[in-house]
Amino acid sequence: MPVGPGGSGGGEWAVVCEDLTRDFGGARALDGVTLTVPRGTVFGFIGPNGAGKTTTIRLLLGLIAPTSGRVRVLGRDLPAAGADVRRRTGTVLEDHGLYEGLSVRASLEFAAGSFGLDRVAAAERVEQVVDALGLADRLDERPQHLSRGIRQRMAVARALVGRPELLVLDEPTNGLDAAAAAGLRREVLDLVTGGTTVFLTTHLLAEAERLCDLVTVVKQGRVIASGTPTELRRGTSVRRVRVEGRGVVNAAATALPRDAWTAVGREGVTVEVEGLDEVPVVVAALVRAGAGLHRVEPEDQTLEAAFLSLISDDETPESVRLAADGVTP
């Protein structure tokens, strides 16, 4: 059983939420959420705006109390043990809460010290993190003089520097360039190898697919799907089929709706279908339109396609933009 740095144990689960609800006035932000996050994993928590993601994070940090249900993080019941859990947790939230009067170096060394690193170890760890995130030339600057993107890098560095037991990342790559985002991914995976548990929300579903061991999808305060990225991709109704052959692109243009297929080279198309039972219908239509087919092969869909399928009864791809919760009071 992996146990995060600090070694206080608390069982195989870093996070346990049981039938969790949270009301704000007459509005219910969370409605019976149950989830478990194994220690030493990257856990993706995704959903559209207003799904309850930010409310859940605030509950996991002991910043608010549930209306009903139970929250247990790092072996401690919340919100009573909130101060202890926050001492053992690195966070990147929408409100960075940076110390505006301290330099980047001083802020990061202070954060490392709060996790128990001595001055030498803190300085070494700060150097590692700032190199990974491209902050080495900013160490003597203060946050008020930094751009939004650099402030985001600093917030990420502060969360990583102490090698916390739990790392809560709410849209961590917002404002990061490609190099800094790659550095963040490397550091996250390094921490997980060392036993850290990561609780991640992101609007970049390709990133979630790349990093996450497990994913839970929430919608309107309820859990609607959970599993590995592979299980979620396979468990939803939308499928894609690759069809190759002579004249298939022209045949698709004639026989299929334009938004249902994409050309792949000169002799291939990828077609979206509602389940594999629709494949023979597509094949017959292409053949009637003059295609000489030599290959028909189902393709694994992306996590993004699975997500859109899961929430499609009242969301459209154009309206979906995963981000911080946005509706939580």
C-alpha positions in Angstrom: 0.0 0.0 0.0 1.6 3.3 -1.0 1.7 5.9 1.7 2.5 9.5 0.9 5.4 11.4 2.3 4.9 12.1 5.9 3.9 8.5 6.5 0.8 8.8 8.6 -1.0 5.9 6.9 -4.7 6.1 7.1 -5.5 3.0 5.0 -5.5 2.5 1.3 -7.7 5.5 0.5 -6.4 9.0 0.3 -9.9 10.4 -0.1 -13.3 8.9 0.9 -16.6 10.7 0.3 -19.8 8.9 1.3 -23.2 10.1 0.2 -21.9 13.7 0.3 -24.4 16.6 -0.1 -23.9 20.3 0.2 -26.6 23.0 0.0 -26.2 26.7 -0.4 -29.5 28.3 0.6 -32.1 26.6 -1.6 -29.6 25.3 -4.1 -28.0 21.8 -3.9 -24.4 21.9 -5.2 -23.6 18.3 -4.4 -26.2 15.5 -4.3 -25.1 12.2 -2.8 -21.6 12.1 -4.1 -19.7 8.9 -3.2 -16.1 8.4 -4.4 -12.8 6.8 -3.2 -9.4 7.8 -4.3 -6.6 5.2 -3.8 -3.3 6.5 -2.4 -0.5 7.0 -4.9 -2.8 7.6 -7.9 -3.8 10.4 -10.2 -7.6 10.9 -9.9 -9.4 13.0 -12.4 -12.6 14.8 -11.4 -14.3 16.3 -14.5 -17.6 17.9 -15.3 -19.1 20.9 -17.0 -19.5 24.3 -15.3 -21.7 24.1 -12.3 -21.1 20.4 -11.8 -19.9 20.8 -8.2 -16.1 20.4 -8.7 -15.0 23.5 -6.7 -17.5 22.7 -3.9 -16.0 19.2 -3.7 -12.4 20.6 -3.5 -13.5 23.0 -0.7 -14.9 20.1 1.2 -11.8 18.0 0.7 -9.7 20.8 2.2 -12.0 21.2 5.2 -12.8 24.8 4.2 -16.6 24.1 4.4 -18.7 21.4 6.0 -21.0 19.1 4.2 -24.7 19.4 4.6 -24.8 15.6 5.1 -22.5 12.7 4.4 -18.9 12.0 5.3 -15.6 13.3 4.1 -12.3 11.6 5.1 -9.0 12.7 3.7 -5.5 11.2 4.5 -7.1 9.2 7.3 -8.7 12.2 9.0 -12.4 13.2 9.2 -13.3 16.6 7.9 -13.9 19.4 8.5 -12.7 18.8 12.1 -9.2 17.9 10.9 -9.0 20.5 8.2 -5.9 22.2 9.5 -3.9 19.0 9.6 -5.1 17.9 6.2 -4.2 21.3 4.7 -0.7 21.1 6.2 -0.1 17.8 4.3 -1.7 19.0 1.0 -0.4 21.0 -1.9 -3.0 23.0 -3.7 -3.4 25.0 -6.9 -6.7 26.8 -6.8 -8.3 29.6 -8.8 -7.4 32.1 -6.1 -3.7 31.5 -5.8 -3.3 33.3 -2.5 0.3 34.3 -3.2 2.4 36.3 -0.7 2.7 39.5 -2.7 5.5 40.9 -0.5 7.8 37.9 -0.8 10.1 37.0 -3.7 9.4 33.8 -5.6 12.4 32.2 -3.9 11.3 33.2 -0.4 7.7 32.1 -1.0 8.8 28.7 -2.3 11.3 28.1 0.4 8.7 29.0 3.0 6.3 26.6 1.4 8.9 23.8 1.5 9.7 24.5 5.1 6.0 24.2 6.0 6.2 20.7 4.8 9.1 19.9 7.1 12.1 20.4 4.7 15.2 21.9 6.3 16.8 24.9 4.7 19.3 22.9 2.6 16.7 20.5 1.4 14.2 23.3 0.8 16.7 25.2 -1.4 17.5 22.1 -3.4 13.9 21.3 -4.0 13.1 24.8 -5.0 15.8 24.6 -7.6 14.4 21.4 -9.0 10.9 22.7 -9.3 11.7 26.1 -10.8 13.9 24.5 -13.4 11.0 22.2 -14.3 8.5 25.0 -14.6 10.8 27.6 -16.2 11.0 30.0 -13.2 14.7 30.0 -12.6 15.1 33.5 -13.9 12.2 34.8 -11.8 13.4 33.8 -8.3 14.1 37.4 -7.1 10.9 38.9 -8.4 7.7 39.5 -6.4 4.3 38.2 -7.5 2.8 41.7 -8.1 5.3 42.2 -10.9 4.6 38.9 -12.6 2.2 38.1 -15.5 -0.8 35.9 -15.0 1.0 32.9 -16.6 4.1 33.3 -14.5 1.9 33.7 -11.3 0.2 30.4 -12.3 3.7 28.7 -12.6 4.5 30.1 -9.2 1.3 28.7 -7.7 2.0 25.3 -9.2 5.6 25.4 -8.0 4.5 26.2 -4.4 2.1 23.2 -4.5 4.8 20.8 -5.7 7.8 22.0 -3.7 7.0 20.2 -0.4 6.3 16.8 -2.0 2.9 16.7 -0.3 0.9 13.6 0.6 -2.0 14.9 -1.4 -1.8 17.3 -4.4 -5.1 19.1 -5.3 -4.8 20.7 -8.8 -7.8 22.8 -10.0 -7.1 23.6 -13.6 -3.4 23.7 -13.0 -2.3 24.3 -16.6 -4.4 27.5 -17.1 -2.0 30.1 -18.4 0.9 27.7 -18.8 2.8 27.4 -22.0 3.6 24.0 -23.5 7.0 23.8 -21.8 5.7 24.6 -18.4 2.8 22.2 -18.8 5.2 19.4 -19.8 7.3 20.2 -16.7 4.2 20.1 -14.5 3.3 16.7 -15.9 6.8 15.3 -15.2 6.8 16.6 -11.7 3.3 15.2 -11.0 4.3 11.8 -12.2 7.5 12.0 -10.1 5.5 12.8 -7.0 3.1 9.9 -7.7 6.0 7.5 -8.0 7.0 8.7 -4.5 3.5 8.0 -3.1 1.7 11.3 -3.5 -2.0 11.2 -4.5 -3.2 13.7 -7.0 -6.8 15.0 -7.2 -7.0 16.8 -10.6 -9.7 18.9 -12.3 -8.9 20.0 -15.9 -10.7 21.2 -19.0 -8.0 19.5 -21.1 -9.4 16.0 -21.4 -6.4 14.8 -23.4 -4.3 15.7 -20.4 -6.6 13.8 -18.1 -6.4 10.8 -20.4 -2.6 11.0 -20.3 -2.2 11.4 -16.5 -5.1 9.9 -14.7 -5.4 6.4 -13.4 -9.1 6.9 -12.5 -11.7 9.4 -13.6 -15.0 10.4 -12.1 -17.5 12.4 -14.2 -19.9 14.7 -12.3 -22.9 16.6 -13.6 -25.3 18.8 -11.7 -23.8 17.6 -8.4 -24.1 13.9 -9.0 -21.6 11.3 -10.1 -22.6 9.9 -13.5 -19.6 7.7 -14.3 -16.4 6.4 -12.8 -13.6 4.2 -14.0 -10.3 4.2 -15.8 -10.1 6.3 -18.9 -10.2 3.1 -21.0 -13.4 1.9 -19.2 -15.1 5.3 -19.7 -14.2 5.3 -23.4 -15.6 1.8 -23.9 -18.6 2.3 -21.7 -20.4 5.1 -23.6 -22.5 4.8 -26.8 -20.5 6.9 -29.2 -18.1 4.9 -31.4 -15.9 5.7 -34.3 -15.1 3.4 -37.2 -12.2 3.8 -39.7 -13.1 2.8 -43.2 -10.5 2.6 -46.0 -10.7 1.9 -49.7 -10.8 3.2 -53.2 -13.1 6.2 -53.6 -14.2 6.2 -50.0 -13.8 9.9 -49.4 -16.0 10.8 -52.4 -18.5 8.2 -51.4 -18.7 9.6 -47.9 -19.3 13.1 -49.3 -22.2 11.7 -51.2 -23.7 9.2 -48.8 -23.1 10.4 -45.2 -23.9 13.6 -43.3 -21.0 16.0 -43.5 -20.6 16.3 -39.7 -20.5 12.5 -39.3 -17.2 11.7 -40.9 -13.6 13.0 -41.3 -11.2 12.3 -44.2 -8.0 10.4 -43.2 -5.6 10.7 -46.2 -6.9 10.1 -49.7 -8.4 6.7 -49.1 -9.8 6.7 -45.6 -12.5 8.2 -43.4 -13.4 8.1 -39.8 -17.1 7.8 -39.2 -19.0 8.5 -36.0 -21.7 5.9 -35.2 -24.2 5.3 -32.4 -23.0 1.8 -31.5 -21.5 -0.9 -33.5 -24.9 -2.0 -34.9 -24.8 1.0 -37.1 -21.5 -0.1 -38.9 -23.2 -2.3 -41.5 -25.5 0.6 -42.4 -22.5 2.9 -43.0 -20.7 0.3 -45.0 -23.7 -0.4 -47.2 -24.2 3.3 -47.9 -20.5 3.8 -48.9 -20.6 0.7 -51.2 -23.8 2.0 -52.9 -22.0 5.3 -53.4 -19.2 3.6 -55.3 -16.5 2.9 -52.7 -14.4 -0.2 -53.0 -13.7 -1.0 -49.4 -10.8 -3.0 -48.1 -10.7 -2.2 -44.4 -13.4 -1.5 -41.7 -12.0 -1.2 -38.2 -13.6 0.2 -35.0 -11.5 2.8 -33.3 -11.2 3.6 -29.6 -12.8 6.9 -28.9 -11.1 9.7 -26.9 -12.0 10.5 -23.3 -13.3 13.8 -24.6 -15.8 12.0 -26.9 -16.8 9.8 -24.0 -17.3 12.8 -21.7 -19.5 14.6 -24.3 -21.6 11.5 -24.7 -22.1 11.2 -21.0 -23.4 14.7 -20.6 -25.1 15.0 -24.0 -28.7 15.0 -22.9 -28.6 18.6 -22.0 -25.2 19.9 -23.1 -23.8 20.3 -26.6 -20.1 20.3 -27.6 -20.2 24.0 -28.4 -21.5 24.8 -24.9 -19.2 22.7 -22.9 -16.1 24.3 -21.4 -14.7 22.5 -18.4 -13.3 25.0 -15.9 -13.5 25.9 -12.3 -17.0 25.4 -10.9 -18.1 29.0 -11.5 -21.5 28.8 -9.6 -20.4 28.0 -6.1 -21.2 30.8 -3.7 
